[in-house]
Amino acid sequence: MAYTLSPIPHTDERSMAQVRALLEKENITLDGHLDYTCGLFDDNWDLVATGSAFGPTLRCFAVDHAHQGEGLLNEILTHLVERQAAKGNFHLFLYTKPETAKFFADLGFFEIAQVEGLSFLENRRGGFARFCAGLEKDRRAGASAAIVMNANPFTLGHLHLVERAAAENDWVHLFVLSEDVSLFPFAVRKKLVAEGTAHLSNVVLHDSGPYIISAATFPSYFLKDEDKIIRTHAALDLALFSSIAQSLGITRRYVGEEPASHVTSLYNAIMARELPARGVDCVILPRFETAGVPVSASTLRKAIQAGDWDAVRPLVPETTWAYLRSPAAGPVLEAIRTAGEVVHY
């Protein structure tokens, strides 16, 4: 039988209803984070197979039981991979149920980790192992800690966290989230972190790559979502982080308290519970305040959006302030001023 492969716009209610129904037959809930969905339809335009993507990750695959064994999964996957290649994405990740992981392994994907009924794969053999091995050159003798930050942008709160970790450990491995999904571009965020911590000789700066709080490992970090999905993404991210910690000899991870962010607060709670079992202490510092006001990058961006520079100045170190008041910051400030929402969940 010949089938028609077609993109499925998320506004196409009839086709999306078929997608949901087909996924439910396989005990899969339609992911809330999708930017593309496709399907194979029979002559009656009934859906027989589907697959989706979000950024570089492929997910939500299902094939109708009556049509399994016809190679339809391969056809869906090939289409999604070719579409990603056309966009310049060649390093791909895939979510599936553990019991179906072997099918994707036969199609060129390799399992990185498995957590809470979720198998996480990539299309590069040993990709994560090579990433960890590449970090080993930066391993240092002595007590080593880690900090992971988006720094959107770098504030006095971030600086306080780094200075505290630097004072309590021989080395601090500071990972800056390298995906460009924030109002401040990665190049700017990394520059501000580097300048803001230049006085600390025991800080080693790293790009986070695709394996730490990325669209692949933790898409719900940047979006509202159900707690169950946040917990699953957090468990996956921490499973990978524990391997990264072993490569660098990290025995502590420092995080800031996040009372205003449900996602980050939940992630912190999961870290506090899970990391010690993996040999890493989790140190959660109270929110840093200046003049009795909690310092938050979200608060800072709101002040920038409102043009309230008197509120901005007390929240940032000299290096960030110098950038914000320079001509180079013009495009970023304009993006913030015109953004509909600047608060990070």
Helices and strands as residue ranges (DSSP letters): E 4-7, H 13-25, E 36-41, E 47-54, E 57-63, G 65-67, H 72-86, E 93-96, G 98-100, H 101-105, E 110-115, E 118-122, H 127-135, G 136-138, E 144-149, H 156-168, E 171-176, H 186-196, E 203-207, G 209-211, G 219-222, H 227-248, E 250-256, H 262-274, G 275-278, E 281-285, E 289-290, E 293-294, H 297-306, H 309-312, G 313-315, H 318-324, G 327-329, H 330-338
